[in-house]
Amino acid sequence: MTATLFTPFRLGALDLPNRIVVSPMCQYSAQDGSATAWHRVHLGQMAQSGAGLLLIEATAVESVGRITPGCLGLYSDANERALAQVLDDIRGFSAMPVGVQLGHAGRKGSSARPWDGGQLLSAEQGGWTPVAPSALPHAPGEAAPQALDAAGLERVRNAFGDAAARAARIGLQAVELHCAHGYLLHQFLSPLANARDDAYGGSLDKRMRFPLEVFDAVRATLPDRVALGVRVSATDWVDGGWDVEQTIAFAEALKARGCDWIDVSSGGVSPKQRIPVGPGYQVPLARQVRQATGLPTIAVGLITEPQQADTIVQDGSADLVALARAMLWNPRWPWHAAAALGASVDVPPQYWRSEPREARGVFAHASVGQR
């Protein structure tokens, strides 16, 4: 009997060969938002992994929406050309569906790369003035961001639509809107970051308004062949912040608009968060959202072991599992999971002869001798 983890799944317009998703992982290695040789190597590895879907890292829809000066973007013709070239290379050896996570850093923008300290950068250090729902800094001691006015909201909304059009034009097969981890769309949702007193702040319906407008703009831009989902932080892990009940209301509103999946993460909007980190610590959140909404759901967060991942989809906690750090540590994780669970994966024929004798049958269609 095939492990549930390695059974096919229909995600919007996409037919996935298994339930493993390569989670979006920031690489902080772009030049002016454009993909580089690093992305070609990194994404090339992920595209050979045997996963069912590859999601490209959080990709900014405007230059001030980058988290760091090294973050990937899809806001210019140069960005579009560079990413298209990387995708062309990948498609030469992999049929894996590839999507992109589109986002805007909001008040967490203009930051140094993590290995350079991660602090807010001044203009003299190559930074810029971040924008946000309200002029509330992310952390004590940081300069306040610029609150978005009506023209700013329109600009950002249009930027998401334009980036989605670029994604479709270069043949990306899925788009995930980043409404998590304390970035702009999450900032609108959370009362910890949104202190507006207009149509975009206050009540839950008003705090959801701008992220839903962005979703509508992107859905209207994308052709039906491109699947569209949303990553959420299901809780801020701070009293009085965004929580699971509000997440479910947001997910229901997204479902009514044709959302294809919910990718359930948590935290990121406040340094006051207290996260009970442990294996699969966010899986119960995914289960609650899935049970309440019926939306296809992705679980993510310290999912590292094959049996653990299989149990998550087998017991109905989620429909798919996304791996990030585990894939960086072991880019062949799905190969090894298939071996552990008695399943098989598609592997480039150049690697077929690496299949260990004790794991015969893991590589689908593998049959090659050594001259």
C-alpha positions as CSV (number, residue, x, y, z in Angstrom):
1,M,0.0,0.0,0.0
2,T,1.5,3.4,-1.1
3,A,2.1,5.8,1.7
4,T,-0.4,8.7,1.7
5,L,2.5,11.2,1.4
6,F,3.2,9.8,-2.0
7,T,-0.3,9.7,-3.4
8,P,-1.3,12.3,-6.1
9,F,-3.2,15.5,-5.2
10,R,-5.2,18.0,-7.2
11,L,-4.3,21.6,-6.1
12,G,-6.4,24.0,-8.1
13,A,-5.5,23.5,-11.7
14,L,-2.4,21.4,-10.8
15,D,-2.0,17.7,-10.6
16,L,0.7,17.0,-8.1
17,P,2.5,13.6,-8.0
18,N,2.8,13.6,-4.2
19,R,2.0,15.7,-1.1
20,I,5.5,17.1,-0.5
21,V,6.0,20.9,-1.1
22,V,9.3,22.6,-1.2
23,S,8.5,25.6,1.0
24,P,9.5,29.2,-0.1
25,M,12.9,29.9,1.4
26,C,14.5,33.4,1.2
27,Q,18.0,33.2,-0.2
28,Y,18.9,36.9,0.1
29,S,21.1,36.5,-3.0
30,A,19.4,38.6,-5.7
31,Q,20.9,41.7,-7.4
32,D,18.4,44.6,-7.5
33,G,15.6,42.0,-7.2
34,S,16.9,39.8,-10.0
35,A,17.7,36.1,-9.7
36,T,21.4,35.2,-9.9
37,A,23.5,32.1,-10.5
38,W,22.8,31.2,-6.8
39,H,19.1,30.8,-7.6
40,R,19.9,28.6,-10.7
41,V,21.9,26.3,-8.5
42,H,19.6,26.4,-5.4
43,L,16.3,26.0,-7.4
44,G,18.0,23.4,-9.6
45,Q,18.7,21.2,-6.6
46,M,15.1,21.6,-5.3
47,A,13.7,20.7,-8.7
48,Q,15.6,17.4,-8.6
49,S,14.3,16.6,-5.2
50,G,11.3,14.5,-6.2
51,A,8.8,16.8,-4.3
52,G,5.4,17.4,-5.8
53,L,5.6,21.2,-5.9
54,L,8.4,23.8,-5.7
55,L,7.5,27.3,-4.4
56,I,10.1,30.0,-5.0
57,E,11.0,32.2,-2.1
58,A,9.1,35.3,-1.0
59,T,9.4,37.6,-4.0
60,A,8.7,41.3,-3.6
61,V,6.1,43.1,-5.8
62,E,7.9,46.4,-5.5
63,S,11.5,47.4,-4.5
64,V,10.5,48.9,-1.1
65,G,8.6,45.6,-0.5
66,R,11.9,43.6,-0.3
67,I,12.9,42.4,3.2
68,T,16.6,43.0,2.4
69,P,18.5,44.5,-0.5
70,G,19.3,40.9,-1.5
71,C,15.7,39.8,-1.8
72,L,14.2,38.5,-5.0
73,G,11.7,40.6,-6.8
74,L,9.3,40.5,-9.7
75,Y,8.6,44.2,-10.2
76,S,10.8,45.0,-13.2
77,D,11.5,43.7,-16.7
78,A,15.0,42.8,-15.6
79,N,13.6,40.8,-12.7
80,E,11.2,39.0,-15.0
81,R,13.9,38.1,-17.6
82,A,16.3,36.8,-14.9
83,L,13.8,34.5,-13.3
84,A,12.6,33.3,-16.7
85,Q,16.1,32.3,-17.6
86,V,16.4,30.3,-14.3
87,L,13.0,28.6,-15.0
88,D,14.1,27.8,-18.6
89,D,17.1,25.9,-17.2
90,I,15.0,24.0,-14.6
91,R,12.5,22.9,-17.2
92,G,15.3,21.4,-19.2
93,F,15.5,18.5,-16.7
94,S,12.5,18.7,-14.4
95,A,8.8,18.4,-14.9
96,M,8.1,19.5,-11.3
97,P,5.4,22.2,-11.0
98,V,7.0,25.5,-10.0
99,G,5.2,28.4,-8.3
100,V,6.2,31.6,-6.5
101,Q,5.3,33.3,-3.2
102,L,4.5,36.9,-3.9
103,G,4.8,39.3,-0.9
104,H,5.6,42.7,0.5
105,A,7.8,43.1,3.6
106,G,5.9,46.2,4.8
107,R,7.5,47.6,8.0
108,K,10.0,44.6,8.1
109,G,11.6,45.9,4.9
110,S,14.9,47.6,4.5
111,S,16.6,45.1,6.8
112,A,20.1,43.7,6.7
113,R,20.5,40.1,5.6
114,P,20.2,37.7,8.5
115,W,23.9,36.8,8.5
116,D,24.7,40.6,8.5
117,G,22.6,41.1,11.7
118,G,19.1,41.6,10.3
119,Q,18.8,45.1,11.7
120,L,16.8,47.9,10.0
121,L,19.1,49.7,7.5
122,S,19.4,53.4,7.2
123,A,19.5,55.2,3.8
124,E,23.3,55.6,4.3
125,Q,23.5,51.8,4.7
126,G,21.6,51.1,1.5
127,G,18.1,51.0,3.1
128,W,14.9,52.9,2.4
129,T,11.8,54.0,4.3
130,P,9.5,51.0,4.8
131,V,5.7,51.3,4.5
132,A,3.0,49.8,6.6
133,P,-0.7,50.0,7.6
134,S,0.2,52.3,10.4
135,A,3.3,54.2,11.6
136,L,4.1,51.6,14.2
137,P,7.7,50.2,14.2
138,H,8.2,46.4,14.4
139,A,10.5,46.6,17.3
140,P,11.4,49.1,20.0
141,G,14.1,51.5,19.0
142,E,13.4,51.2,15.2
143,A,12.3,54.2,13.1
144,A,8.5,54.2,12.4
145,P,7.5,53.1,8.9
146,Q,5.4,55.4,6.6
147,A,1.7,54.7,6.9
148,L,0.1,53.9,3.5
149,D,-2.3,56.5,2.3
150,A,-5.0,55.9,-0.4
151,A,-2.5,56.3,-3.2
152,G,-0.1,54.0,-1.5
153,L,-2.7,51.3,-1.1
154,E,-3.6,51.6,-4.8
155,R,0.1,51.4,-5.7
156,V,0.7,48.2,-3.7
157,R,-2.5,46.6,-4.9
158,N,-1.6,47.2,-8.5
159,A,2.0,46.0,-7.8
160,F,0.7,42.6,-6.7
161,G,-1.4,42.4,-9.8
162,D,1.5,43.3,-12.0
163,A,3.8,40.8,-10.4
164,A,1.2,38.1,-10.8
165,A,1.0,38.9,-14.5
166,R,4.7,38.6,-14.8
167,A,4.6,35.3,-13.0
168,A,2.0,33.9,-15.4
169,R,3.9,35.3,-18.4
170,I,7.1,33.3,-17.6
171,G,5.1,30.2,-17.1
172,L,4.9,29.8,-13.3
173,Q,2.1,27.4,-12.4
174,A,1.2,28.6,-9.0
175,V,1.2,31.8,-6.9
176,E,1.1,31.9,-3.1
177,L,0.2,35.3,-1.5
178,H,2.3,35.9,1.6
179,C,-0.1,37.0,4.3
180,A,2.1,35.6,7.1
181,H,5.3,36.1,9.2
182,G,4.7,39.8,10.0
183,Y,5.0,41.1,6.5
184,L,2.6,43.7,5.0
185,L,-0.6,41.7,4.4
186,H,-0.2,40.1,7.8
187,Q,0.4,43.6,9.3
188,F,-3.1,44.6,8.0
189,L,-4.7,41.5,9.5
190,S,-3.1,41.8,13.0
191,P,-4.4,44.4,15.5
192,L,-0.9,44.5,16.8
193,A,0.3,46.2,13.7
194,N,-2.8,47.8,12.3
195,A,-4.1,50.9,14.2
196,R,-5.9,52.5,11.3
197,D,-9.3,54.2,11.9
198,D,-10.5,54.1,8.3
199,A,-12.0,51.4,6.1
200,Y,-8.9,49.2,6.5
201,G,-8.5,49.1,10.3
202,G,-10.5,48.3,13.5
203,S,-12.9,45.5,13.1
204,L,-12.0,42.1,11.7
205,D,-13.8,42.8,8.4
206,K,-11.9,46.0,8.0
207,R,-8.5,44.5,8.8
208,M,-9.2,41.8,6.3
209,R,-10.3,44.2,3.6
210,F,-6.9,45.1,2.0
211,P,-5.5,41.5,1.9
212,L,-8.7,40.4,0.3
213,E,-8.5,43.2,-2.2
214,V,-5.0,42.1,-3.1
215,F,-6.2,38.5,-3.5
216,D,-9.0,39.7,-5.8
217,A,-6.6,41.7,-7.9
218,V,-4.2,38.8,-8.3
219,R,-7.0,36.3,-9.0
220,A,-8.4,38.6,-11.7
221,T,-4.9,38.8,-13.3
222,L,-4.0,35.2,-13.3
223,P,-5.3,32.8,-15.9
224,D,-7.3,29.8,-14.6
225,R,-4.3,27.5,-15.3
226,V,-2.3,29.2,-12.5
227,A,-3.3,27.9,-9.0
228,L,-3.6,30.6,-6.3
229,G,-3.2,30.0,-2.6
230,V,-2.4,32.0,0.6
231,R,0.1,31.5,3.4
232,V,-1.2,32.7,6.8
233,S,0.2,33.0,10.3
234,A,-2.6,31.3,12.1
235,T,-1.7,33.0,15.4
236,D,0.6,35.9,16.5
237,W,1.4,34.0,19.7
238,V,0.7,37.2,21.5
239,D,-2.4,38.0,23.7
240,G,-4.7,40.3,21.8
241,G,-3.2,39.6,18.5
242,W,-4.3,37.6,15.4
243,D,-5.5,34.1,16.3
244,V,-6.9,30.9,14.9
245,E,-10.5,32.0,15.0
246,Q,-9.8,35.1,12.9
247,T,-7.6,33.0,10.6
248,I,-10.6,30.7,9.9
249,A,-12.8,33.7,9.1
250,F,-10.1,35.0,6.7
251,A,-9.8,31.5,5.1
252,E,-13.6,31.3,4.7
253,A,-13.5,34.7,2.9
254,L,-10.7,33.5,0.7
255,K,-12.5,30.3,-0.1
256,A,-15.5,32.2,-1.3
257,R,-13.2,34.1,-3.7
258,G,-11.7,30.9,-5.2
259,C,-8.6,30.3,-3.1
260,D,-7.0,27.0,-4.0
261,W,-5.2,26.3,-0.7
262,I,-4.2,27.7,2.7
263,D,-0.6,27.3,3.9
264,V,-0.7,27.5,7.7
265,S,2.3,28.9,9.5
266,S,2.4,31.3,12.5
267,G,4.1,34.2,14.2
268,G,6.4,37.0,12.9
269,V,4.4,40.2,13.6
270,S,5.8,41.0,17.1
271,P,9.0,40.4,19.0
272,K,6.8,39.8,22.0
273,Q,5.7,36.4,20.5
274,R,6.2,33.3,22.6
275,I,6.3,30.3,20.3
276,P,6.2,26.7,21.7
277,V,8.6,25.4,19.1
278,G,8.8,21.6,18.7
279,P,8.4,19.0,16.1
280,G,5.3,19.7,14.0
281,Y,4.3,22.5,16.4
282,Q,2.1,24.3,13.8
283,V,0.3,21.1,12.6
284,P,-2.6,21.5,15.1
285,L,-3.2,25.0,13.6
286,A,-3.4,23.5,10.1
287,R,-5.8,20.9,11.3
288,Q,-8.1,23.4,12.8
289,V,-8.2,25.5,9.7
290,R,-8.7,22.5,7.4
291,Q,-11.5,21.1,9.6
292,A,-13.3,24.4,9.8
293,T,-13.1,25.4,6.1
294,G,-12.5,22.3,4.0
295,L,-9.9,24.1,2.0
296,P,-6.9,22.2,0.8
297,T,-4.3,22.8,3.5
298,I,-0.5,22.7,3.8
299,A,1.1,22.1,7.1
300,V,4.6,23.5,7.7
301,G,7.1,23.9,10.5
302,L,9.6,21.4,11.9
303,I,8.4,18.5,9.8
304,T,11.5,16.5,9.4
305,E,10.8,12.8,9.4
306,P,9.1,10.7,6.7
307,Q,6.7,8.9,9.0
308,Q,5.9,12.2,10.7
309,A,5.0,13.7,7.4
310,D,3.0,10.7,6.2
311,T,1.0,10.7,9.5
312,I,0.1,14.3,9.0
313,V,-1.6,13.7,5.7
314,Q,-2.9,10.3,6.7
315,D,-4.8,11.5,9.8
316,G,-6.3,14.5,8.0
317,S,-4.3,17.2,9.7
318,A,-3.3,18.6,6.3
319,D,-3.5,17.6,2.6
320,L,0.2,18.4,2.0
321,V,3.3,19.1,4.0
322,A,5.9,21.8,3.2
323,L,9.5,21.4,4.1
324,A,12.1,24.2,4.3
325,R,15.1,23.8,6.5
326,A,14.9,20.0,6.2
327,M,15.2,20.4,2.4
328,L,18.3,22.7,2.8
329,W,19.9,20.1,5.0
330,N,19.0,17.3,2.7
331,P,17.9,18.3,-0.8
332,R,17.1,14.6,-1.5
333,W,14.7,14.3,1.4
334,P,11.8,13.0,-0.8
335,W,14.1,10.3,-2.2
336,H,14.9,9.1,1.3
337,A,11.3,9.4,2.5
338,A,10.2,7.3,-0.4
339,A,12.7,4.6,0.5
340,A,11.6,4.7,4.1
341,L,7.9,4.5,3.2
342,G,8.1,2.0,0.4
343,A,7.1,4.5,-2.3
344,S,8.8,5.9,-5.5
345,V,9.7,9.3,-6.9
346,D,10.7,10.7,-10.3
347,V,14.5,11.2,-10.4
348,P,16.6,12.5,-13.3
349,P,18.0,9.5,-15.3
350,Q,21.5,10.9,-14.7
351,Y,21.1,9.8,-11.1
352,W,19.4,6.5,-11.5
353,R,22.5,4.5,-10.9
354,S,22.9,6.0,-7.4
355,E,19.9,3.9,-6.2
356,P,21.1,1.6,-3.4
357,R,20.4,-2.1,-3.9
358,E,18.4,-2.2,-0.7
359,A,16.2,0.6,-1.9
360,R,15.4,-0.8,-5.4
361,G,12.1,0.6,-6.7
362,V,12.4,4.0,-5.2
363,F,13.4,5.7,-8.5
364,A,10.4,5.5,-10.8
365,H,11.3,4.1,-14.3
366,A,14.9,3.5,-13.2
367,S,16.8,1.0,-15.2
368,V,20.4,1.7,-16.2
369,G,23.7,-0.2,-16.2
370,Q,27.2,1.0,-15.8
371,R,29.5,0.8,-18.8
